[in-house]
Structure formats: structure tokens, C-alpha cells
Amino acid sequence: MSITGPRIGRSGVAAWLLAIATFGALAGVAIFLPESRLAVAFHDDAFYYFGVARNLAAGNGCTFDGIHPTNGFHPLWMVVLVPVFLLTGGDAAALRIALAIQLVLVATAAIALFRALAPRLGAGAMVAGLALVTLPGSAFSVAGGLESSLVLLLLVWTWRKFERTAGAEEGGLAAWFAVGCLCLLGFLARFEALVLAPACALLARRQLRKDPRRAAALLMPTVVGLLAYAIGNHLVFGTCLPVSALVKSEWAARIAPWEKAAKILNIPWPWAVLLDAAFAHSGWFPGPVVDALLRTALLAIALLAAWKFRRALILAIRSAQAGYLLLVFATWLALDLGSGLYIEPWNRVPMQLCAALLIGALVAPHRKLATTLCALLFLVSLTRLVWTAETLGARRSSPAIYRYQAALWLRERTPEQTRIGSWNGGLLGFASHRAVVNLDGLVNDRRYYREVVVGGNLDSYLASEGITWIADQMCGLTPSLDHYLARSGSGHLAPEFEVQAVFANPDTPDQCPGYVVWRRRERPREGSFAPGIGEARIAQELLVGQ
């Protein structure tokens, strides 16, 4: 079953197969598509990174909108992106290079995973590498333009380096310092990765006790890096934490206890992704009670299966040396769930990595099964390649189509100095080349967090900032700003905004998904006559993705 010795030469073929599978499974074909379809390959939040990177490269400061300094991002991925925008002359070229970098990072992680497991799992190592990019939800977890691809590679590298260093009883200070530096890079790539260094210290506690200098070498990079990051942010942005962390902590504080408990049932396992996909495909979306019952049942089945086959599971964990990654995943998940926040698709990298690793380890003893599964997973990646080439940006059910259309509409019909507010405005701001001010506060500044997120004074903020336009995702039949304005207790402002354009899917009864552009009416001066708001004309422009 092992592929050590002469068979290790096959690792070159395996590397190429994994690279091809990554390209096929993670929308690599988008690199060659027109800009309107290329943009659909990214999460909307990825354009917050791209917008800040473009402004930094252009000398407009660390801002998304070109106005408000922000630190609402993970720094290491931004460090990767800024040179891309420095070297490219257009938006499309930068997006293609960013996607290519992401594919290379994921493929490198899959190959590194395979090579680490091959001596122990044989064909199961190839299963793990392929599963990493083809499991349900993989395209959302490790692709999409955010930091997840970088996080994945750093997790694999940290795991490999830690296992080698901890396995050598006389591991030197330089080796432990190298592990600590990888832990620091993981933290800078995704802040939850702060758990990496403590996980290393916990599992290697016996070795570290023998020589406390090893513990210092391991922990020092993360401690120093964390302090430097906090002090630097406080000096530049007025807050030690990212402004996005402040905003999310405010959101979490407002969540009712029963809502926090419900989030635990929505743990993002692959089967949960399949469940959501089945609902979307059937057009039937259960209510919260039925959804919670279904997820509870699936979680119970998974736990019972794990208990029944616990011996095989424990053996698989040991054979793959997966203890470190499982500990990281458990603490990472507990950190997110304990904060009461939704776990974004791109923050599920540890889950995806552990699931792929365990699948490979479980099938490794059965060579024929492992070989068959390799063929099936590779076929899945090729199928996704064809499907992506035909459907990406061409399906009317994709919300990004309408975001992009709204951005072009604003770019053509508004002056360059126009300021636009949006709660979900990543692609809108990037493609419109207008000052799109983020109204949920994640990539805004500390002042917005203080005055609007905490203080609820959106009316005054919009007036002082000269924001007369608002655009956001909304179904097209009866678009209203009530839902968005209610977040800051500003629902009374809704009648002051008039719909200017609606970009929506005409094939659905409720015209979902869609994106709507509003403009605020000029407030009448004191003593003047104000016409009835019900008499305002709503001009809808139903545009469909090409």
C-alpha cells in the first residue's frame, strides 16, 4: 500500500493531477472569461480586499472607499494583493492574477498534503488531496478571492513542520522558532489562527518542559507579532483590534441566547452544504424549526456513526497524524461559535482540511476503494470545470450579476465624486470606481463604528458625509430600505429614498436575486411645500446577465 521507495517517482504525476483538479474544481477557467463573468467567481467580501489593495497601490491610503481609513481585513493576504495592483493596469488583469495566485496556493497545499501522507496512507493520500478541492463546499471554503487559500497552505505547512519538529526529541531552537514563525504567519492570515501556537505548546508540552527555551522560541513570534499588530493599529487607526472585530462583537452582543444556541446546529460540515444545496435546487426552504430539526438529526447521525466506528476513526487519526489539525479545528470552531457569530464560508478551511484528511485515512486500508475514489473525485473536478465554463456569470440566479450591472449603471450615470452607501458593496465599489462607503462598518473607520453601529445615528452620518445614493441587494418587486435601515434604528429614513433602478432576475416570481439603487430626495427647506412621497416615480431597469 505504501508508495515509498521507487514508487515515490509517481508523486510528480500526482502533483500534476492535483494541480489540474484544483484548476477544475475551483473555477480556474474564470481566468479566461470576460470581466463580467470573471467577477462572479469571487465572494463579494473579496472585493473589499481588492478595493483596499487598489487604493493602497494608487497612493489613496488604507481605505476601501478612498475616504475612510480602515483596518477591517487580515493583513497577510493584503500584503500579497497590493503588488498585484501595483503591477497591473486594469481591474480585470488584477482579478485574473489574484485568482491564479489563489489556485497556486491551494494546489501547493493539496500537493504538500499528499506528500506528507503518502508514506503512511498510500493511495489514501491522493484521496485526501483530491477531497480537499472537491468536497461539497470546497469552492466556497478555499476559493472565492479571500484569505482562505493562504490560510489553507499555512495550516498544512505548520502541521508538517510541527510534526517533524515534535517527532525529533532533540529538536533544536531553530526548528521550534520556525514553527513559531509559521504560527505567526497563520495569525496574520486569519486571526482565529492565534490558536496555532497554543495547540503546538499543548501537544508538545513534555518536550517543551525539558527545555523552556524551546517554548520561548515557539511562542515568541506570535506574542511579539500580536503586540506589534495591536500597537500599530492603535497608533494608525485608533483601535487595537480590527474595526471589523469591533462591529462583529457588537452584533454578537445583540444576539438572543436562543439564536446563539441555534448557530451550534448549523456547524458547517460538508453534509450541511449538501442540505443547503438540496433546498436551493428543489426551491423548498423549510422554516427555522424544520431546518433546526433536520440539522439536529444529521448531527446526531454523524455523532452516532463516529461512536459506532470509533476504533476505525481513532486508527485513522493516528495513521494520518491528524491530532494537531483536529485540535486546531476544535478550538477554532469553539472560538467562532462561542462568540455567537455566523461562520462564513471562507472561514471553514480547518473543517475542510480535517474532513479531507480523515476521508483519505479511512479509505487507505482498502486500496481498490481508494483507487476508485481517486478516479471519481478527479472526474468530479473535470465535471466542475465544464460546468463552470458554461454557467459562471451566465446563470440569472447568481446575485453577483446584478451587483455588477448596478456598478456599471452608477459608473455611467453618476459623477466621479459621487458618494454611495452600501451594506453589501464590495463588487459595487470595485467595479463602479465610485466612493462606496461601507454601511455595516466592516471596512469603515472607528468613527462609523462609534456613531452608527453603537450610536445608531445613521441620519447624521449620511448628511455629514454627503451620501445621497444607496445601493444594495434586494428582490425586485417591492424594494424597500426598511430592512437595512432598521439595523441602526433608522427605519424612518426609508421614505426619503426613491428607487432609481432595479437589476433583478425576471424569471422568478419575486424577481430574486436582485440589486437596487436608491437616491435620497433633497429635504425641503423649512416652510416650503414637500410633495407626497407616494407620488414618486419608480423607474425599474430589469437587466439580465449576459
N, C-alpha and C positions, 0 to 999 in steps of 0.2 A: 504493500500500500504506500510506502514512503517513496518519495521521488528524489531522495538524496543520491549522491554518487553521480554516475554518468547521466542519469535522467534529469539532473538539475539543468542541463542544457535546454530542456524544454521550457524553462522559465522565460526565455526570450520570446517564444511563441505565445506563452500565457500572457506576457506583458502586452503584446500587440492585441491579443483578443480582448483583454480587459480595457485597453485604450479604445478599441472600436466599440465595445459595449457601452462604455461611458459616453462616447460621442452620440451613439444611437439613443440611449435611454434618457439622456439629459438635454434633449433639444439642441444638440450641437449643430444640426442642419440650419438652425436660425442664423448662423453666421453668414450664410449666403443669401438670405431672404431680404427683400426691401425693408427699409426702415420701419414702415407702418406695421409690418409683421414681426420684425425683429424685436420691437419694443414690447410685444405681447409676451415674449419669453421671460420677462423679468417680473418679480414682485413689485408692486407699487412702491413699497418701502425702499427698494433698492435704488430708486431714483432720488431719494433723499441723500444717499451716499454720493451718487453721480452728480447731483446738483452742488453739493458742498465741494466735492473734488474739482468740479469745473470752475467754481468761484475761486478756490484757492489757487488753481493753476493760472487764472486770469488776474490774480492780484486783488480780488474783491473781498479778501478776508475769509475767515472760517464761518461762512454763512450759507444757508440754503437759498434764501430769498434775495441775497445781495445787500441786506439791510441789518438784520439782527444777528449778532454773533452767537453761535451755538456750539455746544459740545455733546449734542444728543446722538452720538454714534460711538461705535467701538473703534479705537484708534488704528489698530494694525491694518485692517482692511482699507482704511482711508489712506494710509501710507502707501499701500500697493496701488491705489487708484489714481492718486494725484499725478504721478509721472505719465500715466496713460493719457490724461487730458493735456498735459504739457506737450506731449509729442504728437498729438493728433490735431487735425484742423477742423474736424466736424463731429457732430453728435454721433452719427451712425458709425463712424470709424472707431470712436472710443467705446461704443457699446459692443462692437464686434471683438475688439481686443479684450475687453473685460470678460466677455463670455468665453473667449479662448483661454484666458488665464484660469478661469474657474474650472473649465474642463480639464486642463492640465493638472491642477491641484487635486481634483477628485480622482483622476486616473492614477496619479502618483500615489495617492492614499490607497487605492484599491490594489495596486501592484505591491506596495510595501506590506499591506495586509497579507496578500498571497504569499510573499516571500518569507514573512515571519511564521506563517502557519504551515507552509509546505513540508518542512522536515517532520512535522508532527501529525498532520492531518491528510497528507497526500492529496487525492482528488477533492477532498473536503475543503482544502484551502482555496481552490478555484471556485467552488460553490460560494464560499464566503465573499470572495472578491466580486463575483457577479451579482450576488444577492445585494451587496452594498448599493449598487446602482439600479437594480431592477425591482426591488421590493416595492409594494404599494406605498406611495407617499415619498419615494426617494427623490423624485423630481422636485417636490416641494421642500424636502428636508435639506438636501445638499446642493441644490441648484437654485436659480432664480435671481442671481446677482448680488446676494447679501454675503455676509462674512462666513456663512456655513461651510463653504468649501475649504476655506483656510482653517477653520476650526477642526474640521474632519482630519486634515493632514497632520495638524499639530497633535491631535489626540493619538493618532496612530504612531507618530514619531515618539511622543512622550512615553507611551505604553511600551514600545520596543526598547527604548533606551533605559527605562526603569527596570524592565525585566532582566536585561543583560547586566545592569549595574547591581541590582539586588541579588542576582544569581551568583555574582562573584563575591565571595565572602570578604575578600581583601580589596574591594572596590575603592579606588583612590579618591582623594578630594576632588580632583579634576572631573572625574566621572559624575560624582554627585552634584557638582556645580553645573555640569552640562544638563543634567536632569532638571535642576532648579531653573536654568535659563529657558528650557523648553516650557516649563510650567508658567514662567513669566510671560512668554510669548502667547501661550494659550489664554492667559488672563487678558492680555491686551487685544486678543482677537475676539473674545467673548467674556464678559465679566463674570458669568457664572463659573467659568473655568478657574476661578480662585480656589476651587475645591481640589485642584490637581495636586498641589504641593502637600496639603494636609493628608490626602489619600496616600501619597507616597510615604510620608512620615509614619502613618498608621501601620501600613503593611510591612514596612522595613524597620519597625521600632527596635527590634532586637539588635540589628546591626548598628543602628544609629546610637543606641545606648553604649555600645562598646567604644565608640569614638565620637563624642559630641561635636567634633569639628565637622564630621560628615553631615550632621543635622543642620549645622550652621551653613554649610556650603549648599545644601538643598533648599533651605528656607530663605536664605538671604536675598536672592534675586527677586522673589515675589514680594517680600516685605519692603525692600528698597524701591522696587518699581511701583508698588501700591502707594507708598508715601510720596514719591515724586509725582505720580499722576494726580493725587489729591491736592498737593500743594500747588502744582502748576495750574490746575483747573481753578482753584480758589483765586489765584493771582490774576488769571486771564478772564475768567467767566463769572467770578463771584460766588462760586459754589464748588465744594469739593467733589460732589457727585455729578454725574451727567444730568442735565436738565430732564432728560427722558426718564431717569430713575426717580426724580422728584415727582414728576407728573404721574407715573405709574403707581408710586406709593400713595399718592392722593386718591387715585382711582380705587386702589385696594382697600383703603380705609373706609370707602363708602359702600363696599360690597357687604350685603347682609350675610350672616353666618350660614344660612341655608344655601346661599349661592356659592359660597366657598366650598361647602361640602359637595355640592353638585359637580364642581370642577374636578374633584378627585375621580369621579366616574368617567370623566372624559380624558383619561390618560391616553396619550396619542400612540397606541400600539398600531401595527400595520392593519390588524383586523378592524380597528376603528375607522381607518382611512377607507377600507373597503366598504364598510357600512355606510359611510357618508356618500361614497360614490354610487352605491346601490340606490340610496334615496334620491340622489340627483338624477340618475338615469331613469328611474321609474316615475319621477315627478311627484312622488308622495313624500311629504315631510311630516313625520309624527310630531305631536305636541311634546312639550318638555317632560311630561310624566312618562309617556310611552317611550320616548328616547332614553330617559334615565333607566327605565326598566330593561330595555334592550341592552344597553351598555353594561348594566349590572349583571345581567345574565351572561354576557360574553366574558366579562371579567371573572365571574365565578367559574365558568367552564375552563378558562385558561389556568386559574389557580388550582382547580381540581386535577387538571391534566398534569400540571407541574408537580403536584404532590404524588400522583399515581406513578409517574415516571421519574421520580426524584433521583433514583440511583443513576439512571442514564444521563440525567441532566447534570448531576454533580460530576460524573465522569467526563462529560463533555466540557464542563467548565475547567476542570483540571487539565485535560488534554490540550485545550486551547490556551491555557494560562490566562483565562479571561477574568480572574478575580479582581484585578485592578480596574479594568474598564467597567465592570458591573458595580463596583463600589463608587466609582465616579458618576455613573449613570444614576444610581440610587440617591446620592447626595445632591446631585444636580437637580433631579426631579423633585426631591423634597424641598429644596430651596425655592423652586418656582411655585410649587403647589402651596407651600407654607406662606408665601407672600400673597396668595389669593389671586394671582394673575393668570390670564389665558396664556397657554404655551403656544407661541407662534409656530407655524410650520417649519420655519428655518431654525428654530431652537430645539429641534428634535434629533440633532446629529448623534448624541450619545446613544439614544434609543435605537436609531437605525444601525449604528455600528455594532452594538451588542447583539441585536437581532440577527444581523448577517453572520457574525462570528459564531453564534450558537447554532444556527442552522448548518453552517459548514461543519462544526464539530459533531453534531448529532448524526449527520449522514456519512461522516468519514469512515466508520467501520464497514459500511456497505458500499463497496467500490462501484458495483453496477448502478446502484441507485444514485450515487454521487455523479457518475459519468452522465447518466441520463438527465439528471437535474442540471448539470452544466450546459448540456445541449439545449434544454428547454429555456433556461434563463438567457442564454445567448440569443436564441430565437426571439425571445421577448424583446430584447434590446433592438434587434433589427426591425421588428414589427413596430415598435415605438418610433423608430427612425422614419419609416414610411408614413406612419400616421401623423407625425409632427410636420413633415414636409407638406402634407396635403391640407392639414387643418389649422396649423398655427396662424392666428391672425385672420383666418377666413371663416371662422365659426361665429355666428351672431350671438352666441351665448357667452362670449368672452367679454367681461367688463372692460378690459384694457382697450378694446377697440374704441369704445365711446369716450374714454378718458383722452385717448389720442386725438379723436375728432374734435373734442371740446378744446383741446390745447391749440390745434391748428386754427380753429374758429377765432379764438381770442388773439392769437398771434396776427391774424389777418385784419381784425376789426378793432383793435384797441391800440392806443399809443404806447410807445415803449416804456413810458414812465408809469403806466397803469399798475395799481396795486390790487391784488386779488386775494381773497381769503379762502382757505380750503382746509377741511379736516383730513381729507384723503387726497393730497395734491402732489404726490411725488412725480408721477409722469406728467401731470398738468404743468408743474413748474419747469420741469426739464425741457419739455417739447415746446412750450409756449414762449419761452425766453422772456417771460414777464416776472415781476416780483410777486411770487405766490407765497403769501405768509401762512405758515402752518398754524391752524387754529386749535389743534388738540395739544399743542405745546411741546411735542416730542423733539422737534428741531427748530424751536423758537428759543427765546432767551429767558433769563431768570425773571425779568420784569413781567413777561407774559404769564409765567407760572404764578407769580405773586398776585398780579392784578386780576387775572381772568380765571385761571384754573382754581385758585384758592378763593380769590375775592369775588368772582362771578361778575366782574364789571366789563363785559364784552362791549356794550354800547359805547362807553367812553373810549375804549381801546380802538375800536373801528374808526371813531371820529378823529382821534388824535393821530392815527396812522394814515388817514386818508384812504381807507379801504372802502371802495364803493361797489366792488364786484365780489360775488361769492360763487364758487363752482364746486360741485361735489357729486358723488354717485347717488343716484335716486331713480326709482322706477318712473316711467314717463307719463303715466295717465294723469295723475293729480300731484305733481311735485310740490312739496312743501318743505320749508326750512325748520318747521317746528321741532322735529326730532333732533336736529343738530344744535339748534339754539337752546333747547332745554338742558343741554349738558352744563351750560353756565348760567342757568336760570334766566335766559334772555328770550324766552318764547314770545314775549310781547313785541319783539322786533320783526317777527315774520311778515306782518302786513306791509312793512316798509320796503320789502324786496319784491321786485317784479321779474318774472321769468323772461329771459331774453332768448334762450334757445334750449332745446331738449334733443339730446342724442340718445336714441334708445332702440331697442330691438322690436321691430313692428310685428314679429312673428308670434309673440306671446300675448295673452290677454291683458296682462298688466304692464306690458312693454318693459320687462326686466330682462337683462340688466340695462341700466341707463346712466347718463351723466347730464346734469342740468347746470345751466349758467343763469345766475340771477344778477340784477343790478338794483342798487338801492336808490329809491326816489329821493330827490332833493327835498329836505324838510322845509315846509312853508315857514316864512318869516312870521314873527308874532303879529297877529291882527289880520293876516292875509287869508284868503279862501283856499281850503285844501280840498281837491276833488275826491270823490269817493274811491276808495281803493278797489272796490269791486268792479269799477268801470275800466280797470287797466286791461289792456290787450295783451294776451299771452301768445307770443309767437313761437311755435314749435318747429324745429327743423329735425325731422327724423332721418338720420343718416345711418347707413348700414356699412359695416366693414367690408372692404373690398377683398 
